[in-house]
Amino acid sequence: DGFLSTSEGGGGSGASAAATTSSWIQKATLSDARRAVSCVEFSPRHLGLRLAAASADGAVRIYEALDTMNLSHWKLDGVIEDAAKDGSGPSPSQRHLQSSGGGVGSGGASPANSNEDLGVTSLSWCNGRFEPPTLVTGHSSSRVSVYRYDDSSRSWVEAIRLPNHATEGGVPRGVLDVAWAPNVGRSYHLIASCGKDNSLKVHRIKRGRVGSRQQAGGDGNGGGSAGGSSSALVYEDTQVLDRGEAWRCQWNVTGTVLASSVDGGSVRLWKSDFRGQWRLVSEAAGGAVDAAASAQNQ
């Protein structure tokens, strides 16, 4: 299931330090997931030592270290369940996901027969220092959702459902990766997502007033209110950057350049222009890099 490793190294000084070796030692095993764990990610530093683990059983589990000096003990601090599927389940205002560590539903049918059986496939934390704990998740059902922790109800709630990854015929396709851009002085947030529908998207959301939390909906045409929140987020728009099959996406440290890996061993770099439109600024092909490296070694 899930696991966490930390490094421990021996001390030393002077000449003996050169002979000191370090190794990774398993300190804890987090085995609450009922199916395969798809991804794990530590929270930003200002939120403390927390770890989010997404799994194929459709849940994201939030763990917190009880003592940062003793990593053998981790508390299950919250569970975000994938209980509301696209087109069914409770309304967004009813999707309060209790942080008491309650039960998680089973996966259902075989993954070979349904995208939804793969559960949550990716996640990414928001690193804004003035935001409550917030993360975005990508699902095999094509859904991209933003969850944040609500202090009043002491639970994780779905703040926004972003435009999903589906074919033109409305057939759900899985989400392969999501990435929340670092926020360096911006008044809005950027989230990148890529999926099996051969699209790379950048979603833009901003802070809203109390009660203005919205749902973008599966088609990205906007949606109604999803209930009040003291720290609301409002969906603004989505840009489709690429129609090639992107497998992974990642931001640079300032959140101004987006990198995506595509079929054929290429990495593409995207940057927003002065009009706010994202453009392809560079592409590194794997074959060209290998050829250059071989020529340099000769």
N, C-alpha and C positions, 0 to 999 in steps of 0.2 A: 504494500500500500504506500503510504507516504513515509518519507524519512528525511532527516536533517543531519548534516555533518558539520563539525567545526574543527578548526586546526589547533593543534597544540604543539609547541616546540620547546625544546630544552633551553635552559639559560646558559650563559657563558660569557666570558670576556677574554680579551687578549688573544693569544694564539689558540686557545682551546675553542674559541667561537667558530673557527673555520671548520672544525670537525663536527660541530653540532648539526644534527639532522632534525627535520621536522616532518610530521606526518598528519594525515587526517584521521580523526578518531570519531566513531559513531557515539553520539551522546544521548540520543533519544530516538524512539520510533513512534510515529504518529499513525495509528492503524484504525482510525474511525471510518475511513472510506470503505464502502461495500463493493466497489468495483475499482478498476484501474484509475490511478491518479494521473491526470493529463498534464498538469502544470502546477508549479509552486512559485511564489514570489514574496520576498520580504517587503514589509511596509516601509514608507519613508521614515527617516530617523526620528523626526519630531513626533511620530505616533507611538514611539516605543518599539520594543522588540516584538513585532507581530509577524505572523506568517499566514498567507492565504494559500490554500490548497484546493484546486478544482479537480473534480473526478467525473467519471463516466456515469455515476449514479445520479447526476444532475444537481449536485450540491457543491457549494464553496464553503469550506470550513475555515474559520479564523481562529488561529491559535495565538496565545500570548505567553511569553516566558515569565514565570512567577518570580524568578530571580535571575538577573542577567549574568550573575557570577556562577550560577549553577544551571546549566542548560539541559539537565536531565529531566526537569519537570516543566511541562507545558500545559496550560489550561485551554480547554476548548471554549473560546470566548464568544463564538457566534456561528450560526449556520445559515447560509443563504440557499434556500431550496429552489430548484427549478420546477416549482409546482404548477405555474401557469404557462401552459403551452400556447403557441400562436393560435388565435381563433377560438380558444376555449379557456376555461378556468375563471377565477374571480377577476373583478375589475382592478385596475392599477391601484385604486385607493384602498382595496382590500388586501393587497399583497404585502402585508406586514410579516416579515420573516423573523420569527422569534430568535433571540440570541441566547436561548436557554439550553441549546444543544439538543433539541428535540429530534425525533426520528426522521429518517430520510427514506423516501419511497424507493422501491426496487427499480431496476433498469427496464424491465419489461421484455420485449421481444429481442431476437438476435440482432446485433449491430448490422449484420449483412442485409437485414430486411428493412431497416429504418434508420434515418439519419439521427433521429432524436435519441436513440439508444446510446450514442456517444456522449451525451450529456454536455457538460461545460468543457469546451476545448481550449479556452485561453482566457487570461485575465491580465489586468494591469492596474496598478494603484495610481491615484491622483496624488501628486507630490506638493500641491499647493499648501503652504504653511497656514493659511487663513481659512482653510476648508475643513469641515469635519471629515472623519474617515470615509473615503469615497473610492470606489473602484469600478471598472468597466469589465464586463464579461462577454465572451463570444460563445455561442451555442451551436451544436450540430444541427439544430432545427432552423438555422439561419438567423436567429435573433441576436441582437447586440443591445445589451441593457446596462444602464448606469445605476449602481446601488450606492446608497450612503447611509451612514448610521444616524439614527434619530434619537437624540438624548431624551426627549419627552416620553417616547414609548419604549426606549431602551431596546430598539430592534433595528434591523437593516430593512430598508424599504427601497423599492424600485422607483428611482427619481425620474428617469427618462428611458423610454424605449426608442432607440435610434433606428433609422431605416435599415431593413434587414438585407441579407444577401440571398436573392432569389432570382430565378430565370425570368424572362419576359412573360412566360406563361404562368408565373406565380408558383412554380415548383420550388420548394425550399431547398437551399443548398447550404452546406455547413460553413461555419466561420473557421478560418484557419488560424488567424492571429489578430490580436488587438494591441494597441500601444497608446498610452496616454502621454501627451507631449509635456515636457517640463515647462512650467509657467514662470517666465522671467519678466515680470512687469506688465504682462498683458491683462486686459480686463475681461478676457474670455478664455475658454479652454479649447484645445484641439485634441481630437481622438482619431487615430487611424485604425482602419480595419480592412482585412482582406479575406476573401472567401473562395469557395469552390465555384462560384458563379463567374470566375475570371474577372473580378473587379477589385480595385484598390480604391478605398474611399477615405476622405478626411471629413469628419463631422465637427461642427463648431457649436459650442454651447456657451452660455454666459450665466452669470448670476441674475436671479430674478427676485421680485418682491415676494413677500409672504403670500402664499396662496396661488402663485403663478406657475407652479410646477406643471410641465406639460409632457405630453406623449407625442413623439414624432410619428409613430405608426410605421407599419411595414413598407408603405410606398413612399414615405418621406414627404407627404403632402401636408403634414401638420396634423395635430389632433387636439382633442379637448383637454380640459383640466384633469389632472390626475390626483387632485386633493391638495390640501394645504401643507406647507412646510416652512419652518422658520429659516431654513437655509436652502431656498429653492434654486433649482437650475432650470434654465429655459433653452429649449432647442432653437437654433437659428437656421442652419442650412447644412447641406452635404454636397461635396464635390466628388465626382468620380474622376480619379486621376488616370487610371490605366485599365485597359480591357485585356491585358495579358494575364496569365495565371501567376499571381503573386502568392508565394508561400509564407513569407515572413515579412514583418515591417518593424522598423525601429527608428526612434528619433535621436538627433544629436543632443548634446548636453544643454543647449539653449532652446530646443524645441523649434528651431527655424528650418532645419533640413530633415527630410524624411527619406530613409533608405528602405528599399524593397528588394527582396530576392525573387527572381522569376525563373521559369524553365530555361534550360540551356546554360545554366551556370552564370547568369548575369546578375549584377547588382545595379539598381537604378537609384539615382538621387533626385529628389524633388524639392523645389523651393518656391515659395509664394512671391509673386511680383508685387509691384506697387498698387495694383488693382485688387489684390487679394486672390488672384488666380494662381493655382499651383501648376508649375511647369517642370518638365524634365530638363535638368541642367547637366546631367552627366550619366554615363552608363559604362560600367566596367564588365567586359565579357570575360568569362572564365578561361576560354581558350586563348584569348589574346594575352592574358596575364601569365598563363602557363608558358606560352611561347616566348614571352619577354624574359621570364625567369630562366628558361633553358638557354636562351641566347647569352644571357649575362654569365651563366655558369661555364660556358664553353671557353 
